[in-house]
């Protein structure tokens, strides 16, 4: 007895890492789910058992004390071997640590190509959360029912008038369109879009982070941090997901008014581009608004990860049926969702597997156009620009910005993507050589 007691007293006490918060998560899971929110911005979804286990660490405890407290609070027993395994896993994630011991740095996830190619780069905060809060408060009025009803009615009427003016097929003088103006006003639309997410957060009393600027490929864009929205109910998260596109739609009547005032076809083109951008944002395969919308509507977090897990399970099941595995694979998270959610995610998995090859094939004509159309265009514009320089004709030189703007931006982004892809493969190849 003395030896056992001495051993238990020598065990280190465990504690939650300071800054960690536990919150209930509104999902479609058949059992309750919770979130572990880390001070560094990471977050994890956990089940009810693990939630109550972490709750027992309201004060530092040894494993033996933790096991006893958990049994008293829940009426459920947990084996010491299982508790030790859970403790080791939580320490590796940087969620708990022994008292007086520096927390284990979380293991770095391997670089993912989609995260590199489709994610934001060079993030820089522009306005702090406190500075942008008054702006969000002003625009939150757009999320009241009377303003939403009147606003959406006006937007619908303006769409009818604009597309009646455009005709079918579009009857528009494209040579009169200012593409730099389209680019700049499109960037302003992205700013309004992000303010829409912030305004929706403010409407529901949800904290938000700063407004920042980043690069998406080589294009400057704005972004906001609305991580705290995970604490809201699912329908509230859906409104925040839609808040950006919703507020951006209010630019449509502004563009229409500017067109009526100036007769500049640029503003008609901006209406069409805004609609195409909005529809593109609904696609759920990249982490745009449509991705988060589908995630919140179904109550399934980490759609990409769940898709990969299901594909891996299907592959391992196929190997088991063919005798390449001794036992069937462990079921993925699908079993915890209602049938309608499982059918939705099944559809998402199937379409995901089909759409990426189609998108890659669609890049071929774009690359072909870059070499067959853009190169001659640059050649002709270069000759005109050289002539303008030799004659000191600044208006002629400035006129070359219009036809070259979109081709130059397209080529720059294509080169950027190719460079990132080569860098990623080179880094992984060198890593595999070192491991070998």
N, C-alpha and C positions, 0 to 999 in steps of 0.2 A: 504493500500500500504506500509506503513511504517513497519508493522509487517512482511509482506512477504519479503521485502527487507532485514530486519534484520535477518530473518530466513535463507535466502540464504547466507548472509555473514557469518553466524555462521557454515555453513556446512563445513566439513573438505575437504581440497584439496587432491586429489588422485594422485599418481605417480606410474610409472613403477618401479619395484624393480631394483636397480642398477645391471648391468651385464647381463640383459636380452636383447636378440637380436631377431629381427623378420626377417624371410627369406622366400622367395617363395619356394614352394615345388612342384617338378615335379612328379605328380601322374596321375592316370588314371581317376580321378574324372571328371565328366562332367562340374563342376564349378572349379574356381581357388581355390587352397588350399595353406596354409602357415604354417610355423612352429614357435612356440615360443621356443627359446632355453634358458634354465635357466643356471645361473652361476654354479649350483651344478651338472650339467650333465643331468638333466631331460629335456625332450622336449615334446611338445604337438602339435598336428595337429589342425589347426583352419580354419574356413571358411573366405571368403573375408570380410564379414560384421564385424566380430570380429577383423580382421586384421586392418581395417581402424579405428575402434574404439580405438584400442590400439595405433595406430599411432597418434591419437589426443592427447595422453598423452606425447607428446614431451616436454611439460612443465606441472607442476602440475596444475590440474583443479578441480573445484567442479563438482558434478554431473550435475548441471544446466548448467555450462559452457561447460562441455563435451558434453552434449546433443546438445547444440547450435552449437558448433564447428563441430560436426559430421554431422549435417544437412547442414552446409555451405560447407563442403568439399565433401560430397557425394550426396547432393540433396535429401537425404532420411531422413524421420523423425523416431524417436524412442520414444516410450512411456516411461515416467519416471518410471512406475512400472517395466517394462521390463529391463530398464537400471539399476535400483536398484538391481534386481535379478542377472543380469549379473555381476555387481560389487561385490556382496557378493560371488558369485561363484569364481571369479578371485582372490579375497582376500583369500578365503579358499585354493586355489591352490598355494598361495605365489607368484602370478604374479604381483599384484598391492597392494599398502597399503596406508593408509592416511599419509600425510607428518608428520614427527616427531613421528610416532608410529612404534614400532617394528613390522616387518612383521609377519603374522601368520605362524607358523610352519606347513608345509603341513602334512595332515593326513597320517599316515602310512598304506600302503596297507597290507591286511592280507597275511601271509605267504602262498605261493603256493607250493604244493608238487613238481610239475614239475620243478619249479625254484630252489628248494632246491636239488632235486635229479639230475637234468640235468645241473645245472649251475656250474660255476667255484667257488671254495672256496679258501680262504687264498691268495687272490691276493696280489702280491708284485711287484712294479716296478723294473725292472732290468736295463734298459737304458732309460734315459730321451729322450724326443722328439728331442731335439737338438743333443744328442749323437748318436741317431739312424738315423738321417737324412742323413748323408754322406753314410751310408750303403744302405739306400733306393735309394739314387741317383745313386750309382754304379749299383744296380740291375734293375733300371728303364730302362736300355738299352734293357733288355729282352722284353720290351713292345713296341719296335719299330717293324715295319712291316717286314724288312729284317731278323732281328734276330728271330722273331717269326716264319716266314716261314721256315727258315733253321732248327731251333731248333725242331719244330714239325715234320718236315720230318725225321730228325735223330731219334727222339723218336719213330715214327711209325715203322721205319726200325728195330730198336733195339727190339721193341715188337715182331715183326715177328720172328726174330732170337731167342729171349729168349724162346718164347712159342714153337718154333720148337724144341729147345733143350729139353724143358720139356716134350714134347710129350703129347699124350692123351690116357689113363689117365696119370697124371703126373708121370714121371719116375725119381724119385729123392730119394737119400739116406737120409732120414729124420734124421737118427741117427747122421749124420754128421753136422747137423744144430746147430749153437750156438744161443740159444734163448736169452741169455743176450746181445749178439751182435745185434740181431734183435731188441731188446728193445731199446738199446742205439742209434742205427742208426735210428730207427723209431722216437725217440725223436728229433734227429737232423733234420729229415724230417719235423717235426712239426715246428721247428724253421725256416727252409727255407720257409715253408708254410706261416707263419706270416709275414716274410720279403716280401713275394710276395704281400700281401695286402698293405704293406707300400710302396713298389716300384710302385704299380699301383696308389696309392694316389699321389706320387711324380710326376708321369707322367702327371697327370691332374692338377697339381698345388694345390692340396688339402692338408690342414693341417692335421696332425695326432698326436696322443698322444704317450705315451711311449711304449716301449716293456717291457712286464712283465712276470712273472712266477706265476703259480697258480696250484691248484690241481683240477683234474677232476676225481671224486671219490677219489682214493688214488694214482692216477698217476700224476706225474709232467707234466705240459704242459706249452706252451707259449701262450701269448695273446697280442693283440694290440688294441688300441683305435682309430677307424676310424669314429667317430661320425660325423665329419665335412663332410663326404662323402654324407650325406643327402642333402647337398646344391648343389650337382652336378646334371646333367641331368641323366635320368634313364639309358641310355645305358652306360654312364660312371660308374654309380654305379654297373651295371652288370659286367663290366670288373674288377672292384675292388673285387666284390664277387668271381669271377673266378680266380683272381690273385694268390691266395694262392695255389690252386690245380695246376694251370698252371706252376708256378715256381717250385713246388715240382716235377713235371714230369721230370724236367731236371736232377734229381737224377737217373732216370732209366738208361741212358747211362753210368753214373758213376758206378752203381752197375754191369752192364754188363761188363764193362772194368775190374772191380775188379774180377769178376768171371773168365774171360778169363785169368787173370794174376795168380790167386791163385787156381782155380778149386774148390773153397769153395762153396758148395751148399747153404750156408747161403745167398749169394747175389742173387741167383735165387729166393729163398723164399722171399727175400725182394722186388723183382720186383712184385711178385704175391700179397704180402701184400699191397704194395703201390697202386696197381690197385684196390684191394678190398676196401681199405681205401678211395680212390678217389670216387668210386661208392657209398660207404656208405655216403660220404659227400653230395651227391646230394639229399639224401632223405630230404623232406621238413617238416617233422613232429617234429623234434627237431631243436633247433636253431643252426644248422650247416650252411655251405655255401649254401646248397640247399634251406633252408628256406628263406635266404636273397635274393637268386637268384630269387625264385618265387615271393617274395614280390616286388622286383624291376622290374621284367619283367611285372607283372600285374599292377604295380603302386598302390598296396594296402599295406599300412603299418599295422603293428600289426595283422598279419594273425591269430595267436592264439586267440587274443581277438575278432576279427571279426567272427571267427568260433563259439566261445562260444555265442556271441550275436545272431547269426543266429539260433543256436540250441535252445536258450532260446525263441526267437521269435516264432519258430515252435511249441514249447511246449505250449506257451501261446495261440497261435492260435488254437491249438488242444483243449485246455481247453475252449476257447470261443465257438468253434463249439459244444462242449458237454454241453454248458450252465453253465460252472463253472466260467465264466467271463461275466461281463455285456457288455463289449465292446472289439473289436479286439485290439491286441497289436499294439503299434506304430511301424512303419516299421524300420528295421535296416538300416545300411549304404549301403546295397546292391543297393538301388535305385539310388545312385549317380554314379554308374559305368556303362560302356558300356556293351551290351549283352555278348560279348565274354569273358569279365572279370568276369561277373556274373556266366557264365557257368563254367569257370575255378575254381572259388571259391566254387561253388556248388560241383564240383567233389572233391575238397580238403576237404570240410566238410564231404562228404559221406565216402571218404577213411579214413579220420581221425577217424571217429566213428568206422570203421571196423578194423583198423590196431592195435589199442592198445590192445584189447582182444587177438589178434593173438600173439602179442609180449609177453604178459603175459603168454600165454600157452607155448610159445617157451622157457620160462625160466625153465619149469618143467624138461625137459631132462638135462639141465645144472646142476640143483640142484641134480638130481639123479646121474649124473656122478661124481659130487664132493664127494658124499658119497660112491659110489661103486668103483670108479677108483682111485681117489686121496688119500683116506684114506689108502688103501693097499699100494699104492706107497710110501706114507710118512712113513709107518711102515717099509717097506723093506729098504728104504734109511736111516732111523734112526738107524737100526741095523748095516748097513754098516758104517755109520758115527761113531757109538760107537766103532766098531772094529778098524776103522782108528785112533781114538783118543787113544785107548789102545795100539796101535802099533806105534804111532807117525808117521803115514803115511799121510803126508799133501796132497800129490797128490791125494790119494784116497778120502780124506775128501773134497778137492776142487771139485772133480768130481761129488759130489752129488748136486752141485749148478745147473748143467745143467738140470737134469730130474725134479728137484723140483721147478725151477724158475717160469714157467707158472702156475702150480697148486697153488703155494703159492700166486702169484699175483691175480689169479682168486678168491681164497678163501678170501683173504684180502678185495678185492673190494666188494664181496658179503656180508661179515660181515659189512662193512662200510655202504652199502646201507640199510641193515636191521636195523642198529643202527639209521641212520637218519630217517627212516620211523617210528620207534617206538618213537623216540624223538618228531617227528612232531605230531603224534596222541596223545601222552601224554600231550603235551603242549596245544593242542586244547581241549582235554578232561578237563584239569584243568581250562582252560579259560571258558568253558561252565559251569563248576561247580560254578565258581566265579560269572558269570553273573546270574546263577539261584538263 
